[in-house]
Amino acid sequence: MYLGLDFEKKLDGFHLCVRYEGEARRIGILGASGCGKSMTLRSIAGIERPDSGSIRLGERILFDSGKKIDMRPQERRVGYLFQNYALFPSMTVEQNIMAGLKGPKADKLRRAREMMRAFQIEGLGKRRPDELSGGQQQRVALARIMAYRPEAVLLDEPFSAMDYFLKERLRLEMIQVLREYEGLSILVTHDRDEAYQLCDYLLLMHEGQIIAEGPVKEVFAKPRTVEAARLTGCKNISRIRPLGPHLVCAEDWGNLQLTVAEEVSPEITHIGIRAHDFFPASAERSPTGELSSFGTFPSSNKPVNLIPVEEPALTELPFEWYVVLRNGLWWKIPKDIHSHDFQGGIPPSLSVDPSAIMLLQSDPERLD
């Protein structure tokens, strides 16, 4: 379904400026707290009114300041899942689901019971929200939204207040719900894993603006800008000084020289390396005992970048080791929950394939 966003809203010390149009089915808006994600969602739903611009869903114009169109939230056919689910505390589950429906009571009750079966909450119809678990409350809230067949579903940080176990289980349930839903879904989150799991298309938001967009896997593979790389979880980012078409000096990593796969164009100011993209390499020494510039990639004889491992700091997590090199680079290594020794010891050097080094531009200036 087509979604067109072209609007602005000024708040105290904050300027929201949103530009997007496309027909992606499951959209994620990923950004840090306070960047304007929820305000964007509330503007689409009609809870907040932009100062200017337009919002279009399919063939319908939900808002257009120039044409003086501003549909009421009830007319927009948009379902909004709030962070706290916004269930009516004095109503039963059945009554909560029926609350947004129109028509004879018998028809509303029939639809409510259909949705309870669909969301596996059939035995909870007479309970009130305070008698439900967090997961059950979320199912009731989703059933209430889906009951009136909205054209779009807006999900505002739906897992933010949950513990880790419940969050993981409900994510899997939500994936199935969104796969079966034929309309548009928009998920707002600050969690990159949620965005990756639940969305097909990703908008990265920073300080009130969309700074990058594209299919989820493409955005993660090539974030293009420094802030986009940070938002997708890149821990290693350094300013660079170009030394050649494919050679750079990483100024924030002790002036480390690295070969990159893509040609370094004039607008490239930084590089990024994912913490999982390093691998152990045997350091080949010159006759004088100095480290050479390259190691060997495990699957071929292709020379790749060699990074000396000196005075590393080692931290154990349940399923990962964090190794922080003296020059500030992070290396993450998967581990077994039952193993507490670093298998094979710390290698003398690491390598990274040139194709795994991301070329990044500085973040664009705000359009205030």
N, C-alpha and C positions, 0 to 999 in steps of 0.2 A: 504494500500500500504506500502511496506517495505521502511523504511528509515534507513540508516546506516551512522552514523557520528563518525569519529575517526580522528580528526585533531587538529593541534596546530598552533598558530600564536602569535609571540612576537611583542609587540609594546613598545613604551617608557614607562617604569614603569609598564607594564601590560603584563600578559601571559594568553592567552586564550587556554584552554585545554578541548575539548568537546568530550565526549564518550557517545553514545547512539545507540541502535538498537532496532527496533520493528516495529509493523504494526498497531499502533494506527491511527485512522482516523482524529481526531481533537486534535492536540497537543498544549499545552500552555507552554510558557517559561516565568516563573515569577521570577522577581528579581528587586533589586534596580537599580537606574540609575548608569550607568558606570560599570555594572558587566559583560558586554560582550554579552548581549542578541541580540542587533541589529547587532553586528559584526558576530554573529553566523548566523543570517538570511542572511546577505550580502554575507557570504561565501557560503551558500547553493545556492544563486541566481547567484553566479559568479561575483558579483560586487567587492568583495575582494578575494584575493588569499591566502589560508593558506600557512604556511611555509612547512608543511609536513602533511602526513596522507591521508585520503580518504573520499569521500562523495558519497553515492550511493542512488539512488531513483528507487525503483522497481528493474527491471533487468538492469538498465543502470548505468554505472559509470560516475558520473559528474566530479569527480576530483580524481586523484590518483598520488601523487608525485612520488612514486616508479615506476609506469608504464608510467609516463610522460603524463598523461591524464588530460586535463583541458578544458572542453567544454566551448565555448563562451556562455554568458548569453542568447543570442537569440536561442541557440540550446537546452537549458536545459528544455524547456517546463515548466517553473516555472513563475508564475505571482507574482509580488511584489507590494503590496500596501504601498506606502510611507506615512509618517506622514502628509506631505502636499499635497498628492495625485499626484503631479508631472504632472498635466494636462498642455498641451501646450496652453499658454494664447492667442495666435493669431488664434487658431483653434476653430471651432464650436464644439458642443457636438458630432455631427455625425462624424466630421473629427477626433476628438480625439479617438473615438471608432474604427474607421477604420484604424488608424495609425499603429497598430500592425498586421494587416491582410495582407495576400498575395492573389493574384489571380485577376481576372477581377474586374473592378470597380463596376459593377452591383452586383456581388456576395458579395463584401465587404459591399456595401450599404444595401443589403438585410439582411446580418448578423448583421450589426449595428442596423437596425430597429428592428430586433428580440430581441436584447439585451435591447434596449430602452423600448420595451413593457414589457420584463421580470422584469426590474428594475423600472417600472412606471415613466419613464422620456420621454414619447413619444412626448409631446408638447415642448420639450426643444432643439430639434435637431439643430436649427439654432442659438442658444445662445452661447456666449463665457463664459469661466469659471468665469470671474469677474461679470457676470450677474446672477450667481447662488448662492444659499445659501450653507452653509457648508454641510448640509445633501445631497443636490442635487449633489454637487461636489463629495462626497463620492460615490454616486450611479453611477455617470459617470465613476469614476476611477475603480469601481468594474466591471461595464459593459465592459470597455475596456479590463480588465484582462480576464474575462470569455469568451470574444468573440472568442479568439483563442484556447479555450478548453485546458487549462494547466493541467498537471498532479498534480501539487501542487500549492497552493496559500499561499503566505507569507504575513502576516499582521503585520506591524511594528507600534505599538502604535497607532492604527487607530482612537482612540477617545481622544487622549491626549490634543488637542487644543480646545475641544468643551466645551460649557457651560453645566451645569448639566442636564437641561431639554432635550437638543438635544442629549446628550450622552446616556441618558436612552432610548430615543425613537429609536435611531439608533442601540443600542445594540440588541433590540428586532428584528429589521429588519435583522441584521447580523446573529442572531441565525437561522432565517428561511433560509437565503442564504446558510449557511454552512450545514444545514440539507439536503438541496436539492442537494448540490454539492457532486459528487461521488468521487472526488479525495482527496488528503491529504491537510489539512490546518494546518498552524503553526502560532499561535498568540503570539507575543511578547508583554508583558505588565508589568507594575509595580503595577497594580491594581488587588488585589485578587478577587474582585467581578467579573471583566471581565473574569478572568481565570476560575472561578467557573461556570459562566453562559455559556461561549462559548466553553469550552474544555471538552474532555472526559479523556484525559491523561495529566499529568502535570510534567514538569521538573522545579525544583527549582534551580536557578543559583545564585552563590555567588562568587565574586572575580575571575571570569573567569572559574569557574568549576561548573558542575552539582552536587549538594550536595544531592539531593533526587529526586526520580521519582516514578510514579505509577498512578493508576486511581485517578482522581481528589478528589473524596469523601474520598478515603482511605488516601491520603496525608494530607488532612485537618484534618481527625479524628486522625491520628497517624503520626505526622511529624517526630518523632524520634530524631531530633537534635535541638539544641538551635536556630540556624539561620533559619532552616526550620520552626520552630514554629513561629518565628518573622515574616517571610515572609508570612505566612498564617494568620497573624493578631492577634496572641496571645499577650495580653498586660501584663499578669502576668507570669513572669519567675523568678525562684529563684534557687540559689545553694542549695544543700542539703547535709546533713550528715545522712547516713543510721543509723537507730536505731534498725532495725529488718527486717525480710523478707518483711513486708508490712507496715513498719512504718518509717517515715523520719522526720528530723528536717529541716524546711525551713529557712536557715540562713539569707536570705534577707527580710524576713517577720517577724522580731522580734523573731527568733527561734521558730516559730509556729510548733507544732507537728501535722502531718497529716497521716492518714491511706490511703494507695493506694491499688487499686485492683490487679495490676500486681506485681509479685515478683521483688524486687529491685536487679538487677544484678550488678556485680562490675563495669561495664562500665557506669552506670547511674550516672550523675553528677548534673543534674538539674531536676526540675519539672515545668510544665506549667499548668495554669488553664485559660480557656476562660472566659472573663468577663461576659458572659451571663449565665454561669453555676452555679452561686451561687443562693441560694434561702433563704428566711427568715426562721429562726428556733427559737423555743422557748428555751431559755437558762434554763437548769435544774441546780439548785444550790445544792451543798452539804450542810449538816447541818452547816458547818462553813461559808457558804455564798460564797464559791469559785465556779467558773464556772466548770462544768464537761467537759470531753473531747469530748462528742458527743451530737448531737441533734437527731431528728428523721426525716427520709425522709418522705415527705408528703404522698406518695402512699403506705407506708408500715411501719412496726415497726422496720425496720432495723436501727441500730445506724449508724450515719455518723458523719463526722467531724464538729465540732462547732467552729466558728471563732468569737470572741468578736468584736462588732462594737463600737469603741471608737473614739470620736472626728472626725467624718467623714466630708469630704468636699463634698458638694452637688452642682452639676452644671446641669442646665437645657438646653437641646437641643430640637429642634422641636418635635422629636419622641422618645427621650430617656432621661433618667436621668443618669448622671455619679456620682457614689458615690465612693470616694477615702478614704479608711480607713487609720488610723494613721500609720499602718505598711506598707503602700504603695500598698495594693491590690486594684484593680479596680473592681467595680461591675457596670454592665450596665443593666438598666431596661427599657423595652418598655413603652411608654406613649402615651396618646391621645393628638393631637395637641391642643385640646380645654381645656385640664386640665393643671393647673399650680401649683397645690398643690401636694405634695408627698403623694399619697394615702396610708393611714394607718400609716403614719409616719415612721421614721427610726426604724427598728427592733433592739432589743438588741444584736442579734447575727445572723450570716449567717451560712449556711451549704453548703457543696459541696460533692456530691456523690464520693466515692473512684474511681469509674470507669471513672469519668470525669477528673481525675488528670492524665496528660500526663507525662510519664517518658521520659526524654531526655538525650542524650549523648552530650558531647562537640563536637564542629564542627571539622571535620577532618582537618589535616594540608594540606596546599597546596602541590601539586606534582611538584613544580618547579625543 
